[in-house]
Amino acid sequence: MRILITGGAGCLGSNLVERYLDQGHKVLVIDNFATGNREVVPDGIDGLTVMEGTVADETLVGRAFGGFRPTHVIHSAAAYKDPDNWDEDTATNVAGTVNLIEAAKRHDVARFVNFQTALCYGPPVEVPIPVTHPCWPVTSYGISKLAGEQYVALSGLPFVSLRLASVIGPRLAIGAIPTFYSRLKAGKPCFCTSAMRDFLDIEDFHSLMEAVMADGSATGVYNAGPGVGHSIKDVFDAVAAYLDVKLDTAVEMRPVGDDDISEVVLDASATEAVFGWKAHVSFEQSVEKMLRWYDAHGVSAIFSHLKPPAPAD
Ligand SMILES: NC(=O)c1ccc[n+]([C@@H]2O[C@H](COP(=O)([O-])OP(=O)(O)OC[C@H]3O[C@@H](n4cnc5c(N)ncnc54)[C@H](O)[C@@H]3O)[C@@H](O)[C@H]2O)c1
């Protein structure tokens, strides 16, 4: 395959880049390094080409497709790091996605895989959330990602859009796990919310991607998660236990922020039925692997699409 991976310097993108290069495929990365690291896609790697720039630049996207002639596109680039920067979110997540779709149509790609956030559902009325649940996102990230996904679905391309649970894997730089790891190691105070999340291990993500990228496999929109909820407090307890940190007083609890969703747990039964896939790695195993990875490599940066919630009254 000749695979164009947008956001290939980010967490999911870079894990896929490594995997596809190992399998002997050719990879082109487009990344503006907004939240990704240049060092994880260095020059001089056989089979890998990197273009620095934004997917919102139609000319750059056109050049990328013209020069590389991808057979497959994995659209992993997304803007989310500043919840108030709606211009950047719409430029990357909507206009950028449209640029990629138009180029992919001109080049007749065999498959267009889009990564979607489970926050596209907004506050759920049913948990675990089925893929047929209505979408009413409440953040700029969720709104713009939903628009991007809807353009993908409208495009007529052979597409798959995976609505992902919180993936745990090398270079994870968003959310509670790197936050608690760095703060507890530095002896800094932490706070938790009661928000529940569904956590998907990177190995389970890879096995789903293998099924999704296979020739002739199904198209459409699918949930991807084990469907098991764990609270942010569970994450805190797991990290504190791993680091052997014992607090004198209980960790501060804060109400779930207005821009956050209190329960994101996905019903992936349709995905399991269509792709013959199921998540196998437990939350405990996955968090421990992640923390061992941080021990070896450190936490590079931490990003969030949320504003910090206010302290409890
Ligand atoms: N990791 C998860 O748990 C998770 C969950 C749900 C959805 N997703 C989706 O998966 C995708 C990858 O997420 P991630 O966790 O790897 O995030 P990430 O921040 O690590 O990776 C995103 C990459 O996109 C790049 N990027 C941002 N704007 C760009 C632009 N305009 N042009 C080119 N590159 C740009 C960033 O520099 C970064 O390298 C995103 O689409 C995200 O919405 C991830």
The ligand as a Gaussian input file, in Angstrom:
#p B3LYP/6-31G(d) Opt

LIG

0 1
 N       -6.185000       9.221000      20.836000
 C       -7.471000       9.044000      21.139000
 O       -7.805000       8.473000      22.174000
 C       -8.541000       9.524000      20.204000
 C       -9.866000       9.357000      20.577000
 C      -10.854000       9.801000      19.720000
 C      -10.516000      10.341000      18.505000
 N       -9.216000      10.486000      18.166000
 C       -8.904000      11.058000      16.861000
 O       -7.779000      10.375000      16.347000
 C       -6.947000      11.274000      15.638000
 C       -5.548000      11.249000      16.190000
 O       -5.560000      11.642000      17.545000
 P       -4.242000      11.584000      18.425000
 O       -4.656000      11.182000      19.776000
 O       -3.186000      10.848000      17.724000
 O       -3.903000      13.142000      18.518000
 P       -2.511000      13.844000      18.303000
 O       -2.666000      15.258000      18.721000
 O       -1.442000      13.056000      18.964000
 O       -2.319000      13.750000      16.732000
 C       -2.902000      14.664000      15.833000
 C       -1.828000      15.053000      14.847000
 O       -2.401000      15.942000      13.882000
 C       -1.465000      16.997000      13.653000
 N       -2.216000      18.128000      13.124000
 C       -3.043000      18.979000      13.789000
 N       -3.546000      19.885000      12.955000
 C       -3.048000      19.605000      11.721000
 C       -3.196000      20.192000      10.459000
 N       -3.978000      21.265000      10.258000
 N       -2.538000      19.654000       9.412000
 C       -1.727000      18.569000       9.587000
 N       -1.535000      17.986000      10.776000
 C       -2.192000      18.487000      11.831000
 C       -0.834000      17.233000      15.001000
 O        0.403000      17.933000      14.927000
 C       -0.647000      15.805000      15.491000
 O        0.561000      15.269000      15.049000
 C       -7.635000      12.621000      15.714000
 O       -8.416000      12.770000      14.550000
 C       -8.535000      12.527000      16.913000
 O       -9.668000      13.354000      16.786000
 C       -8.210000      10.101000      19.001000

